[in-house]
Amino acid sequence: MAEKVDLASAYRRLKSPNIKTRKRALKIIHDYKRFKKAN
């Protein structure tokens, strides 16, 4: 099961009822923001 790790799908996953999924989505968004700042 491959998960898309782009920002759009991460934001969509934040609305998921699954807590694990939401946490993972938050981490993706966080990492993405940190990555953008580094560049």
Backbone as CSV, one residue per row, in Angstrom:
resi,resn,N_x,N_y,N_z,CA_x,CA_y,CA_z,C_x,C_y,C_z
1,MET,0.847,-1.201,0.000,0.000,0.000,0.000,0.880,1.248,0.000
2,ALA,0.951,1.903,-1.121,1.784,3.104,-1.227,0.942,4.332,-0.909
3,GLU,1.452,5.125,0.006,0.742,6.355,0.366,1.315,7.529,-0.394
4,LYS,0.439,8.371,-0.867,0.910,9.602,-1.505,1.364,10.543,-0.403
5,VAL,2.502,11.147,-0.596,3.012,12.039,0.450,3.041,13.488,-0.018
6,ASP,2.181,13.837,-0.970,2.125,15.238,-1.384,1.226,16.001,-0.415
7,LEU,1.347,17.297,-0.446,0.665,18.145,0.530,-0.858,18.042,0.435
8,ALA,-1.371,17.998,-0.784,-2.823,17.969,-0.978,-3.451,16.754,-0.301
9,SER,-2.866,15.580,-0.524,-3.444,14.375,0.072,-3.243,14.363,1.585
10,ALA,-2.167,14.992,2.051,-1.949,15.071,3.494,-3.046,15.915,4.141
11,TYR,-3.364,17.039,3.529,-4.431,17.892,4.067,-5.768,17.172,4.031
12,ARG,-5.994,16.384,2.968,-7.241,15.635,2.876,-7.299,14.596,3.992
13,ARG,-6.147,13.990,4.285,-6.111,12.945,5.302,-6.316,13.488,6.708
14,LEU,-6.127,14.799,6.892,-6.354,15.383,8.215,-7.823,15.262,8.610
15,LYS,-8.702,15.123,7.622,-10.133,15.019,7.902,-10.545,13.578,8.175
16,SER,-9.576,12.672,8.117,-9.859,11.260,8.335,-10.258,10.992,9.784
17,PRO,-11.154,10.024,10.009,-11.529,9.657,11.379,-10.426,8.854,12.075
18,ASN,-9.491,8.352,11.270,-8.417,7.517,11.809,-7.314,8.391,12.401
19,ILE,-7.038,8.203,13.680,-6.062,9.050,14.380,-4.649,8.849,13.848
20,LYS,-4.290,7.586,13.616,-2.949,7.288,13.089,-2.727,7.998,11.763
21,THR,-3.753,7.947,10.923,-3.669,8.580,9.606,-3.504,10.088,9.739
22,ARG,-4.281,10.676,10.669,-4.187,12.125,10.889,-2.811,12.519,11.383
23,LYS,-2.266,11.738,12.319,-0.942,12.040,12.860,0.102,11.994,11.763
24,ARG,-0.011,10.980,10.890,0.949,10.833,9.809,0.819,12.003,8.843
25,ALA,-0.402,12.434,8.587,-0.638,13.563,7.693,-0.023,14.833,8.279
26,LEU,-0.190,15.031,9.577,0.395,16.201,10.239,1.904,16.202,10.085
27,LYS,2.502,15.031,10.250,3.950,14.909,10.140,4.410,15.259,8.729
28,ILE,3.657,14.798,7.731,3.997,15.097,6.334,3.985,16.604,6.112
29,ILE,2.919,17.258,6.591,2.793,18.704,6.408,3.928,19.432,7.126
30,HIS,4.212,18.980,8.342,5.295,19.574,9.129,6.632,19.431,8.403
31,ASP,6.907,18.209,7.943,8.165,17.959,7.232,8.248,18.809,5.976
32,TYR,7.101,18.931,5.304,7.067,19.694,4.063,7.407,21.160,4.331
33,LYS,6.826,21.705,5.390,7.095,23.108,5.730,8.558,23.316,6.088
34,ARG,9.117,22.357,6.856,10.513,22.470,7.246,11.406,22.363,6.011
35,PHE,11.023,21.504,5.096,11.787,21.300,3.866,11.773,22.565,3.012
36,LYS,10.613,23.212,2.950,10.494,24.449,2.170,11.376,25.544,2.771
37,LYS,11.423,25.584,4.088,12.206,26.610,4.774,13.699,26.407,4.521
38,ALA,14.107,25.142,4.451,15.522,24.819,4.249,15.997,25.293,2.877
39,ASN,15.111,25.228,1.904,15.501,25.631,0.537,15.495,27.146,0.380
